[in-house]
Amino acid sequence: MFGRNRIGLVACIVMMGWLSIVLWLDSDGTLWLQRGLGVGTWAVLLLALRRVTPIVRMQTVVVVAFATIAEYVASPTLEVYLYRFENVPMYVPPGHGLVYLSAFALGHAGFVQRHMRACMAMVLVVGGLWAGHGLWLADRPDALGAFWYACLVGFILWGPSRAVYVGAFVVVSYLELVGTQLRNWEWQTVDPTGLVSIGNPPSGAAGGYGWFDLVGLLAAPYLLSLLSRGRLRGQEDCQDPLADPLADPLAGRPQEGSVDAR
């Protein structure tokens, strides 16, 4: 499990290391290389999912599904940000799964768990300074980043998993800085309405990503419960002789000589 002792930190470093290599290779690679990196990232995600509990696995699946929809709406449709080939790279959907698992692993690492209050305070202070700089001091204004930082504050203080949001701040901020620096993607200066300024990257990007985490954390238990009930009903149907076409056709009927025979 990712949350035991140093395993969480090591798992986070391995998954983030893979994503860093992917971004570096994609920064000046071809479209076919990008597709190959997508296949590799799916493979890494599937391997990582074998190491987690069913609930974390379901959370990751939900995050991947929700984030993929958001990607196609925000990038090629609304053009809030654009990737190099003006598409959604194949490594992005599974990459969101690795981002969630990295945030989970880092947030549940032993050191972070032992110093959770200090880590929360550090995230809020660093995030606040970054958002304030983008809002008032940066050459390129960043109102969206400030809004997303406000979302991050709410998630950390009242969200369903403080550990995940603490980890997400580190993971998402790192990837946004690397991805924009390598020009894997670039944020527009304003949103589609032309009213909200956007940094490159937005300072509070982790707060925006936090909505993906929220959906995963809240929906996963419900979906896992539905799946478990479906499997249980399937097992009960298999054990029901009346549902078995090979069962004795006289099963369940009164037999001659029994008390209920007429």
N, C-alpha and C positions, 0 to 999 in steps of 0.2 A: 504493500500500500504506500501511496505517495506521502502520507502524513506521518510516517514513522521516523523518528530521529532525523538522520541526515538524508534519508531517501528522498524526501520532498525537495530539498535543495538541489540534489544531484539530478533528479528527474526534470526539474525546472531548467537547469543549465543545459541538459542534453536537448530538450525540446526547443528551447530558445536558440541553442547553437545551430540546430538544423534550420530553423527559420531564418537565422542570420545568413547562413550559407545560401539558402534559396534566394534571398533578396540580393545578395552580392552577385550570384550567377545570373540572375534575371536582369540586373541593372543595365547590361549591354548585350544580352543574349537574344537569340531568335525566338520567334513564336513557337517553333517546335521544341526548343529547349524549355520554354516556359511550360509547355504541355507535359514534357517529361518530368519536370520538377513537380507538377501537379500529381502525377502518378506516384512519384516517390513520397510526397507529403501525405497522400492517402494511406500509403503503406505504413508510414511512421505512426499516423494516427491510429490505425487499426491495431498495431502492436501495443501502443500506449493504452488503448482501451481494455486490453486483456489484463492490465495490471490494477484496474480500479474496481470498486464495488458496483453492483447493478445500478444503484441510485446515481452515482457519479457518471456512469456510462450513459444513463438516460439524460441527465442534465447536459452532457456534452452533445448528444444527438439533437436535443432541442435547440441548443445554442447554434449549432451548425445550420440547422434548417432555418431558424429565424434570421440569423446573420446573413445567410445567402440571399434570402428575399430582400433584406435591407440593402445589400450590396448592389443588386440589380436595379433597385429603385433609385438609390442615391448616386450611383456612378454613371452607367450608360444612359439612364433615363433623365434624371434631374441634373446630372453633371455637377454635383456638389464637389466632387473630386474626380480626377481622371487618371487611369493607369496608362502605361506607356503605349499599349496598342489599343487604347480606348475600349477595352473589354473588361471582363472580370476574369483575371488569370485563374487557371485551373487549380493552382495551389492555394487560392484564397479561401474557398469553403472549408477544406480540411485544416487549413491554417487557423481558422477561427476555433476549431476544436482543440488544436494544440495550444492556442492562446488561453482558452478556458482552463485546460488541464494544467498549464504552467502557472496560472494565477492560483488555482486550487492548491497545487503542490507547494508553491512558495508560501502561501498564506497559512498552510497547515504544517509547515516545517517546524521542527522543535524550537529553534531560536525565536522565530516570529511568535509562536504560541506562548512562549514564556515571557515575551516582552510586547504583548499585543497592544497595550495602551500606549506605550512609547512609539510603536510603529504607526498606530493610528494618528498620533499627534504629529509625527514626522510627515506623513502623507498629507495631512490637512495643511500644515505649515508650508511645505514645499509646493504643493499644488496651489495654495492661495497666493504665494509670491509669484509663481509663474503666471497665474491667471491675472493678477493685478498688473504685472508688467505688460502682458498682452493687451489689457484693456486701456491702460493709461500711458505707457512709456514706449511701447514698441513702434517701430517705423510702420509696421503693417498692423493695423488694429485687429483685435481678436475678441469680438463680443460673443461669438459662439463658444469659444473656449471658456469664457467666464461663466456662461450659462451651464455648460457641461460640468464645470467645477462645482457649481451649486448642486447639481444632481449628484455628484460624487460625495459631497458632504452628507446629503440625505441618505445615500446608500450606506455609507460607513457608520453613521450614527443610528440609523433605524432600519437598515436593510436586513434581509434574512440570513446573511453570512458576512460578517465583518472581515473574516479571514480572506475570503475570495476577493473582496473589493480592495483590501490592502495589497494583495498580490497583483490584482489587475492594474493598479496604478503603476507599479514598477514595470510590468510586462508590456502593457499597451503603450506607455510613454516611451519606453525604449524602442519598440518596433516602429512607432510613428516617427521618431527622430531619425532612425536608420533608414526607413523607407523613403522619407522625403529627401533626406540628404543624398541617397543614391539615385533619386528620381525614379523610383519604381512607381510612384504616384505623386500627384500634386493637387493640393487643395485650391479651389477658386478663391478669389479675394472676397467675394460676397456670396450669400446664399441665392437661390433662384428668385426670391422676391426683390433682391437688390438692397435690402434693408439691414441685414445682419452681416457684419464683417467677420472674416474667417482667417485665422492664422495658418501658417504652413509649417508644422501642423498646428491644429487647435490646442491650446494649452491644457484643456480639461478633457482631452479625447477619452481618457479612461472613464469619465462620467458618462459619455455617450455610449461607450461599449458596455457600461454597467447595465443598460437596459436589456442587452442580450443575456447577461448573467441573471438578471431578475426573472426574466421569462423562464430560463432554464431551471432556476432554483425553485420557482413556484409551480411550474407545470410538471416537472419530472415525477414528484411523488404521486400525483394524480394519474399520470399516464402509466406509471409502473404498477399502480394498483389495478387499473383497468386491464393491463396485460396479465397480471397474476390471476385476476378473477376469470379472464377468458381461458387461461390454461387450466384452471381448476374445473371450470365447467366442461372443458373438453375431456378431462380425465374422468369426470363423473359420467359423461355420456358414453365413454368407452366401457365403463364398468356396468352400465345399465343393460341387462339382458334384453329388454324390450326394444332397445335401440340397435341390437346386434342382429343382422339378417340371418346369421347362422345359429341363433339361439333356438332352443326347443319351442316350437310353435304352441305347445300346450302349457308352457311355463306361465304361471300366474293364473291359470284356470282351475276351477275345482276339479279334483280327480274323483273317479268312482271309488266309493268306499270311504270317502272323507266325510267329516261332519257336515261340510257345507254342500255336499252333493245333493242334487235335487232328483 
